[in-house]
């Protein structure tokens, strides 16, 4: 174990207890900033998943299931306060683990606290309805927890995604089994420690790190699971949905995107420019909702490219703890994927409008790629169609609203879209016609928007997390009809 870690990272958390994984094996966890071994984590197994599901079932029948909604909420609010108290340490862990700049990691810790605060306050405010029905009957609906919920969390935003999925599931009274990504799971383990310190009953949250094909596969196919939340790739999401289907288990899938920002000639470019660039390079472009396509109306195309290029050339790249603009990508494999796309740009003769400078002082073993802006990209080109998951943005010209819509909707994905215009009627038309789960007008991302339902259409997945919609998704609706005459 790395002595710089504040706790033993080589254990699983099951039934309120820390212990070695059943296999006794561990996996190396790399530091993306320099390629060194950061620490080791448990190689969780199917046996560990079995134990976690059993612990969750036990607490549902006992201490956790006995709490009222208001009591569950108070536990979550207490956890929120503890996360804020430990935000600096959590941010450090996330920055080291993922490679993102420290300021971005701290924003994620604050977001985790906000999710817990929101869902803690909402726990006793999810209500059923009475239904006008036949004479002599009282008909009503109840919202009840699914039972044991599985949460398979990716490596790019562990804290945020734990907050929006585990937070909502606990608020509704579910017991959770969390499988973090093997590339980045330190804050998931730290979150389990916080939960135990704040009085969450043993077994209400269980954390089993490990490989996707081992612990992840065992969790998604486990017959004791009643709902699965997964964020990740389309390919893995399809496998999880197929495994869940064998047990008739509902699945919430958030599978990434190729999100456009559509800039009309009348847009306030001074307001738009920071969003156009930041939404593409944040977390080194490893964001499901990254604005990887910038669609620009032709009269302002050259100006937008020029001004974006200026921002790209001013970006500072370096190790996570140096807290610059852009850190490394998560792994050597991810670096190879992104560099492969940049090779396609080079060999395909596309115009690189700008690339951020790569300082010679970068650690040789780190997984760095140059943030790159590619101009005048054809809408059907690979870099305009495929999710790169790296700091590469394609700028695409268009003429008029109809062409903008055709290009924006012309990928298999539909997660987020942005529209920049001063024309209110056009903004409403675009918002209605864009194929996306979220549309932002004259902004992008709304600062995270814990209250705003999030999810996709088409290959970006289905189901919604965040806001009250997540609470509905982590519960089942029961109808009760009482004959009284």
C-alpha positions as CSV (number, residue, x, y, z in Angstrom):
1,X,0.0,0.0,0.0
2,X,1.2,3.5,-0.9
3,X,1.9,5.2,2.4
4,X,0.6,8.5,1.0
5,X,-2.9,7.1,1.0
6,X,-5.0,8.0,4.1
7,X,-6.5,4.5,4.4
8,X,-5.9,0.9,3.3
9,X,-7.1,0.8,-0.3
10,X,-6.8,-2.9,-0.8
11,X,-10.0,-3.9,1.0
12,X,-13.7,-4.3,0.1
13,X,-16.5,-2.7,2.2
14,X,-19.3,-5.2,2.8
15,X,-21.9,-5.3,5.5
16,X,-20.3,-2.3,7.2
17,X,-16.9,-4.0,7.5
18,X,-13.6,-3.6,5.8
19,X,-11.9,-6.8,4.8
20,X,-9.7,-8.4,2.2
21,X,-11.4,-9.5,-1.0
22,X,-12.3,-13.2,-1.2
23,X,-9.6,-13.8,-3.8
24,X,-6.9,-12.2,-1.7
25,X,-5.6,-10.6,-4.9
26,X,-5.0,-6.9,-5.7
27,X,-4.8,-4.7,-8.8
28,X,-2.4,-1.9,-9.5
29,X,-3.8,1.6,-9.6
30,X,-1.8,4.0,-11.9
31,X,-1.2,7.7,-11.4
32,X,-2.1,9.2,-14.8
33,X,0.1,12.2,-14.2
34,X,3.3,10.2,-14.3
35,X,2.4,6.6,-15.0
36,X,3.7,5.3,-11.6
37,X,1.8,2.9,-9.4
38,X,-0.3,5.1,-7.1
39,X,-1.6,2.2,-4.9
40,X,-3.3,-1.1,-5.1
41,X,-7.0,-2.0,-4.9
42,X,-8.9,-5.2,-4.1
43,X,-9.6,-7.5,-7.0
44,X,-13.2,-8.1,-6.1
45,X,-14.8,-11.4,-7.1
46,X,-18.2,-12.9,-7.6
47,X,-18.0,-14.2,-4.0
48,X,-17.6,-10.6,-2.8
49,X,-20.6,-9.5,-4.8
50,X,-22.6,-12.3,-3.3
51,X,-21.7,-11.2,0.2
52,X,-22.5,-7.6,-0.7
53,X,-25.9,-8.4,-2.0
54,X,-26.6,-10.6,1.0
55,X,-25.7,-7.7,3.3
56,X,-27.9,-5.4,1.4
57,X,-30.9,-7.7,1.6
58,X,-30.3,-8.2,5.4
59,X,-30.3,-4.4,6.1
60,X,-33.4,-3.9,4.0
61,X,-35.2,-6.4,6.3
62,X,-33.8,-4.7,9.3
63,X,-32.2,-1.3,10.3
64,X,-32.4,0.5,7.0
65,X,-35.8,-0.7,6.0
66,X,-37.2,0.3,9.4
67,X,-36.2,4.0,9.0
68,X,-38.8,6.6,7.9
69,X,-38.1,8.7,4.8
70,X,-37.3,11.7,7.0
71,X,-34.8,9.6,9.0
72,X,-33.1,8.4,5.8
73,X,-32.9,12.0,4.7
74,X,-31.2,13.1,7.9
75,X,-28.4,10.5,7.4
76,X,-27.8,11.8,3.9
77,X,-27.7,15.4,5.0
78,X,-25.1,14.4,7.7
79,X,-23.1,12.6,5.0
80,X,-23.3,15.8,2.9
81,X,-21.8,17.9,5.7
82,X,-19.0,15.3,6.2
83,X,-18.1,15.4,2.5
84,X,-17.8,19.1,2.7
85,X,-15.5,18.8,5.7
86,X,-13.3,16.4,3.8
87,X,-13.6,18.1,0.4
88,X,-9.9,19.0,0.2
89,X,-8.8,15.4,0.9
90,X,-11.4,14.0,-1.4
91,X,-10.4,16.4,-4.2
92,X,-6.7,15.3,-3.8
93,X,-7.7,11.6,-4.1
94,X,-9.8,12.2,-7.2
95,X,-7.1,14.4,-8.8
96,X,-4.4,11.8,-8.2
97,X,-6.7,8.9,-9.3
98,X,-8.3,10.5,-12.4
99,X,-5.6,13.0,-13.4
100,X,-8.0,16.0,-13.5
101,X,-6.8,19.4,-12.2
102,X,-7.3,19.9,-8.5
103,X,-9.9,22.7,-8.9
104,X,-12.0,20.4,-11.1
105,X,-11.8,17.6,-8.5
106,X,-12.8,20.0,-5.7
107,X,-15.8,21.0,-7.7
108,X,-16.7,17.3,-7.9
109,X,-16.5,17.0,-4.1
110,X,-18.7,20.0,-3.6
111,X,-21.2,18.5,-6.2
112,X,-21.2,15.2,-4.3
113,X,-22.1,17.1,-1.1
114,X,-24.9,18.9,-3.0
115,X,-26.4,15.7,-4.3
116,X,-26.5,14.2,-0.8
117,X,-28.0,17.5,0.5
118,X,-30.6,17.6,-2.3
119,X,-31.6,13.9,-2.0
120,X,-31.6,14.1,1.8
121,X,-34.0,17.0,1.7
122,X,-36.2,15.2,-0.9
123,X,-36.4,11.8,0.8
124,X,-39.7,12.6,2.5
125,X,-41.2,14.6,-0.3
126,X,-41.8,11.8,-2.9
127,X,-45.5,11.3,-2.7
128,X,-48.2,9.1,-4.3
129,X,-51.5,10.1,-5.6
130,X,-55.2,9.4,-5.1
131,X,-57.0,8.4,-8.3
132,X,-60.7,9.2,-9.1
133,X,-62.2,5.7,-9.6
134,X,-65.4,3.8,-9.2
135,X,-67.9,4.6,-6.4
136,X,-67.1,2.6,-3.3
137,X,-63.4,2.6,-3.8
138,X,-60.3,4.5,-2.7
139,X,-57.6,4.1,-5.3
140,X,-54.1,5.4,-4.6
141,X,-50.5,5.0,-5.6
142,X,-47.4,4.4,-3.4
143,X,-43.7,4.9,-4.3
144,X,-41.6,2.0,-2.9
145,X,-37.8,1.2,-3.2
146,X,-36.8,-1.4,-5.7
147,X,-34.7,-3.2,-3.0
148,X,-31.1,-3.9,-3.8
149,X,-29.7,-1.6,-6.4
150,X,-26.4,-2.0,-8.4
151,X,-24.3,1.0,-9.3
152,X,-21.5,0.5,-11.8
153,X,-19.6,3.8,-11.9
154,X,-17.0,5.0,-14.4
155,X,-13.6,6.5,-13.8
156,X,-14.1,10.0,-15.2
157,X,-16.4,11.5,-12.5
158,X,-16.6,9.0,-9.6
159,X,-17.8,11.4,-7.0
160,X,-20.4,13.1,-9.1
161,X,-21.9,9.9,-10.4
162,X,-21.9,8.3,-7.0
163,X,-23.8,11.3,-5.7
164,X,-26.5,11.3,-8.4
165,X,-27.1,7.5,-8.4
166,X,-26.3,6.2,-4.9
167,X,-27.6,9.3,-3.3
168,X,-31.0,9.0,-5.0
169,X,-31.2,5.3,-4.4
170,X,-30.5,5.6,-0.7
171,X,-33.0,8.5,-0.4
172,X,-35.7,6.2,-1.7
173,X,-34.8,3.4,0.8
174,X,-32.8,1.1,-1.5
175,X,-29.7,-0.7,-0.3
176,X,-26.7,-0.3,-2.7
177,X,-23.9,-2.3,-4.1
178,X,-21.3,0.0,-5.7
179,X,-18.7,-1.3,-8.2
180,X,-16.3,1.6,-9.0
181,X,-14.1,1.5,-12.1
182,X,-10.8,-0.3,-11.6
183,X,-9.0,2.7,-13.1
184,X,-10.3,5.1,-10.4
185,X,-12.0,4.1,-7.2
186,X,-10.3,5.9,-4.3
187,X,-13.1,8.3,-3.7
188,X,-15.6,5.5,-3.8
189,X,-13.7,3.8,-1.0
190,X,-13.5,7.2,0.9
191,X,-17.2,7.6,0.4
192,X,-17.9,4.3,2.1
193,X,-15.8,5.4,5.1
194,X,-17.8,8.6,5.3
195,X,-21.1,6.6,5.2
196,X,-20.0,4.4,8.0
197,X,-19.0,7.4,10.1
198,X,-22.3,9.1,9.6
199,X,-24.5,6.3,10.8
200,X,-25.7,4.7,7.6
201,X,-26.7,1.2,8.7
202,X,-24.3,-1.5,7.9
203,X,-25.1,-3.1,4.6
204,X,-27.0,-0.1,3.2
205,X,-23.9,0.7,1.1
206,X,-21.4,-1.9,0.0
207,X,-18.3,-1.1,-2.2
208,X,-16.6,-3.9,-4.2
209,X,-13.7,-2.7,-6.5
210,X,-12.5,-5.0,-9.2
211,X,-12.4,-5.8,-12.9
212,X,-15.5,-5.2,-15.0
213,X,-15.4,-8.7,-16.5
214,X,-15.3,-10.2,-13.0
215,X,-16.9,-8.1,-10.2
216,X,-18.9,-6.0,-12.7
217,X,-20.2,-9.0,-14.6
218,X,-21.2,-10.8,-11.4
219,X,-23.1,-7.7,-10.2
220,X,-25.0,-7.0,-13.4
221,X,-26.1,-10.6,-13.7
222,X,-26.8,-11.3,-10.0
223,X,-30.3,-12.6,-9.3
224,X,-30.5,-10.7,-6.0
225,X,-30.3,-7.3,-7.8
226,X,-33.5,-5.3,-8.4
227,X,-32.2,-2.3,-10.4
228,X,-29.0,-1.4,-12.2
229,X,-27.5,2.0,-12.8
230,X,-24.7,2.1,-15.3
231,X,-22.6,4.9,-16.8
232,X,-20.1,4.1,-19.5
233,X,-19.6,2.9,-23.1
234,X,-22.4,1.8,-25.4
235,X,-20.7,-1.6,-25.8
236,X,-20.5,-2.3,-22.1
237,X,-24.0,-0.9,-21.5
238,X,-25.4,-3.3,-24.1
239,X,-23.8,-6.2,-22.2
240,X,-25.2,-5.1,-18.9
241,X,-28.6,-4.6,-20.3
242,X,-28.5,-8.1,-21.8
243,X,-27.4,-9.6,-18.4
244,X,-30.1,-7.7,-16.6
245,X,-32.7,-8.8,-19.0
246,X,-32.2,-12.5,-18.0
247,X,-33.4,-11.5,-14.5
248,X,-36.1,-9.0,-15.8
249,X,-34.3,-6.2,-14.0
250,X,-34.7,-2.5,-15.0
251,X,-31.6,-0.6,-16.1
252,X,-30.7,3.1,-16.2
253,X,-28.1,3.6,-18.9
254,X,-26.0,6.7,-19.5
255,X,-23.8,5.9,-22.5
256,X,-22.0,9.0,-23.6
257,X,-22.5,11.3,-26.5
258,X,-21.3,13.5,-29.3
259,X,-22.8,16.6,-28.0
260,X,-23.1,19.7,-30.3
261,X,-23.0,23.4,-29.4
262,X,-24.8,25.3,-32.2
263,X,-23.6,28.9,-32.6
264,X,-25.8,31.2,-34.7
265,X,-24.5,34.4,-36.3
266,X,-26.5,36.5,-33.9
267,X,-25.0,34.8,-30.8
268,X,-23.2,36.8,-28.1
269,X,-19.7,35.4,-28.8
270,X,-18.1,37.0,-25.8
271,X,-20.5,35.0,-23.6
272,X,-20.2,31.8,-25.7
273,X,-16.5,31.4,-26.2
274,X,-15.5,30.2,-22.7
275,X,-18.3,27.6,-22.8
276,X,-17.4,26.5,-26.3
277,X,-13.8,25.6,-25.2
278,X,-14.2,24.6,-21.6
279,X,-17.0,22.1,-22.3
280,X,-14.6,20.3,-24.7
281,X,-11.4,20.2,-22.7
282,X,-12.7,19.8,-19.1
283,X,-11.3,16.6,-17.5
284,X,-9.2,16.3,-20.7
285,X,-12.3,15.8,-22.7
286,X,-13.3,12.7,-20.8
287,X,-16.8,13.8,-20.1
288,X,-20.0,12.1,-21.4
289,X,-21.6,15.4,-22.1
290,X,-18.4,17.0,-23.6
291,X,-19.2,19.5,-26.3
292,X,-17.0,17.7,-28.9
293,X,-18.8,19.3,-31.9
294,X,-19.0,23.0,-32.4
295,X,-21.5,23.9,-35.1
296,X,-21.0,27.5,-36.3
297,X,-23.1,29.5,-38.8
298,X,-21.0,30.4,-41.7
299,X,-21.0,34.3,-41.3
300,X,-19.1,34.0,-38.0
301,X,-17.3,30.7,-38.6
302,X,-13.8,32.2,-39.2
303,X,-14.1,34.5,-36.2
304,X,-15.2,31.7,-33.8
305,X,-12.4,29.4,-35.0
306,X,-9.9,32.2,-34.6
307,X,-11.0,33.0,-31.1
308,X,-11.3,29.4,-30.0
309,X,-7.8,28.8,-31.4
310,X,-6.4,31.7,-29.3
311,X,-7.9,30.0,-26.2
312,X,-6.4,26.6,-27.1
313,X,-2.9,28.1,-27.6
314,X,-3.2,29.6,-24.1
315,X,-4.1,26.3,-22.3
316,X,-1.6,25.0,-19.7
317,X,-1.1,21.3,-19.4
318,X,0.4,19.4,-16.5
319,X,0.1,17.0,-13.6
320,X,-3.2,17.0,-11.6
321,X,-1.8,18.5,-8.5
322,X,-0.3,21.4,-10.4
323,X,-3.9,22.5,-10.9
324,X,-3.6,23.8,-14.4
325,X,-6.1,23.8,-17.2
326,X,-5.8,20.3,-18.5
327,X,-4.3,17.1,-17.0
328,X,-3.6,13.7,-18.5
329,X,-6.1,11.2,-19.7
330,X,-6.8,8.3,-17.5
331,X,-4.6,5.6,-18.9
332,X,-2.0,4.6,-21.5
333,X,-4.8,2.8,-23.4
334,X,-7.0,5.9,-23.5
335,X,-4.0,8.0,-24.6
336,X,-3.5,5.5,-27.5
337,X,-7.1,5.8,-28.5
338,X,-7.1,9.6,-28.6
339,X,-3.7,9.8,-30.4
340,X,-5.2,7.4,-32.9
341,X,-7.9,9.9,-33.7
342,X,-5.3,12.7,-34.0
343,X,-3.5,10.5,-36.5
344,X,-6.7,10.2,-38.5
345,X,-6.8,14.0,-38.5
346,X,-3.3,14.2,-39.7
347,X,-3.5,11.6,-42.4
348,X,-6.9,12.8,-43.6
349,X,-5.6,16.2,-44.3
350,X,-7.9,18.0,-41.9
351,X,-7.1,21.5,-40.8
352,X,-5.8,21.7,-37.2
353,X,-6.7,25.2,-36.1
354,X,-4.7,25.0,-32.9
355,X,-3.2,22.6,-30.5
356,X,-2.2,23.5,-26.9
357,X,1.5,23.5,-26.3
358,X,3.0,20.4,-24.6
359,X,5.6,21.6,-22.2
360,X,8.9,19.7,-22.1
361,X,8.6,19.5,-18.4
362,X,5.7,17.0,-18.5
363,X,6.5,13.8,-16.6
364,X,7.6,11.2,-19.2
365,X,5.4,8.5,-18.0
366,X,2.2,10.6,-17.9
367,X,-0.7,10.0,-20.2
368,X,-0.8,13.4,-21.9
369,X,-2.4,14.3,-25.2
370,X,-2.4,17.8,-26.8
371,X,-5.8,19.5,-26.7
372,X,-6.6,19.9,-30.4
373,X,-9.1,22.1,-32.3
374,X,-10.0,20.8,-35.8
375,X,-11.7,23.2,-38.2
376,X,-14.0,22.8,-41.2
377,X,-14.8,19.2,-40.4
378,X,-17.4,17.4,-42.5
379,X,-20.4,16.2,-40.5
380,X,-20.0,12.6,-41.5
381,X,-16.2,12.4,-40.6
382,X,-15.2,10.0,-37.9
383,X,-14.1,12.7,-35.5
384,X,-17.6,14.3,-35.9
385,X,-19.4,11.0,-35.4
386,X,-17.5,9.0,-32.9
387,X,-17.0,9.6,-29.2
388,X,-13.3,10.3,-28.8
389,X,-13.3,10.8,-25.0
390,X,-10.3,13.1,-25.2
391,X,-9.7,16.9,-25.6
392,X,-10.5,17.0,-29.4
393,X,-13.1,19.4,-30.8
394,X,-14.4,19.4,-34.3
395,X,-15.7,22.8,-35.7
396,X,-18.4,22.4,-38.4
397,X,-19.9,25.2,-40.5
398,X,-23.5,25.4,-41.4
399,X,-25.9,27.5,-43.3
400,X,-29.3,28.2,-41.7
401,X,-31.4,26.5,-39.0
402,X,-32.5,23.5,-41.0
403,X,-28.9,22.4,-41.8
404,X,-27.9,23.1,-38.2
405,X,-30.6,20.7,-37.0
406,X,-29.7,18.0,-39.5
407,X,-26.0,18.1,-38.5
408,X,-26.7,18.3,-34.8
409,X,-29.1,15.3,-34.9
410,X,-27.0,13.4,-37.4
411,X,-25.1,11.1,-35.0
412,X,-26.1,8.0,-33.2
413,X,-26.0,9.9,-29.9
414,X,-28.3,12.3,-28.1
415,X,-27.2,13.3,-24.7
416,X,-26.7,17.1,-24.4
417,X,-26.9,20.1,-26.8
418,X,-26.3,23.8,-26.6
419,X,-27.8,26.6,-28.6
420,X,-26.4,30.1,-28.8
421,X,-28.7,32.8,-30.3
422,X,-30.4,36.1,-29.4
423,X,-33.5,35.0,-31.3
424,X,-36.0,33.6,-28.7
425,X,-38.2,31.9,-31.2
426,X,-35.3,30.2,-32.9
427,X,-34.0,29.1,-29.4
428,X,-37.4,27.4,-28.7
429,X,-37.6,25.8,-32.1
430,X,-34.1,24.3,-31.7
431,X,-34.7,23.2,-28.2
432,X,-37.8,21.2,-29.3
433,X,-36.3,19.7,-32.4
434,X,-32.8,18.7,-31.1
435,X,-32.5,15.0,-30.3
436,X,-31.0,15.3,-26.8
437,X,-31.9,14.6,-23.2
438,X,-30.8,18.1,-22.2
439,X,-30.7,21.3,-24.2
440,X,-29.0,24.5,-22.9
441,X,-29.7,27.9,-24.4
442,X,-27.0,30.6,-24.1
443,X,-25.2,28.4,-21.6
444,X,-23.9,24.9,-21.4
445,X,-24.2,22.6,-18.5
446,X,-25.8,25.1,-16.1
447,X,-23.1,24.5,-13.6
448,X,-23.9,20.9,-13.2
449,X,-27.5,21.3,-12.2
450,X,-28.1,18.7,-9.5
451,X,-31.8,19.5,-9.8
452,X,-31.9,19.0,-13.6
453,X,-32.9,15.5,-14.9
454,X,-30.0,14.0,-16.9
455,X,-29.9,11.2,-19.5
456,X,-29.9,10.5,-23.1
457,X,-31.8,9.3,-26.2
458,X,-30.7,7.0,-29.0
459,X,-27.3,5.4,-28.2
460,X,-26.8,7.8,-25.3
461,X,-29.0,5.5,-23.2
462,X,-32.3,5.7,-21.4
463,X,-33.7,6.5,-18.0
464,X,-32.9,9.7,-16.0
465,X,-30.7,10.6,-13.1
466,X,-30.5,13.8,-11.1
467,X,-33.5,15.8,-9.9
468,X,-36.7,14.2,-8.7
469,X,-36.8,12.0,-11.8
470,X,-33.9,10.0,-10.3
471,X,-36.0,9.3,-7.2
472,X,-38.8,8.0,-9.4
473,X,-36.4,5.9,-11.3
474,X,-35.0,4.3,-8.1
475,X,-38.5,3.4,-7.0
476,X,-41.4,1.3,-8.2
477,X,-45.0,2.4,-8.4
478,X,-47.6,0.4,-6.5
479,X,-51.4,0.9,-7.1
480,X,-53.7,0.1,-4.2
481,X,-57.5,-0.1,-4.6
482,X,-59.6,-0.3,-1.4
483,X,-63.3,-1.2,-1.5
484,X,-65.1,0.5,1.3
485,X,-68.8,0.2,0.4
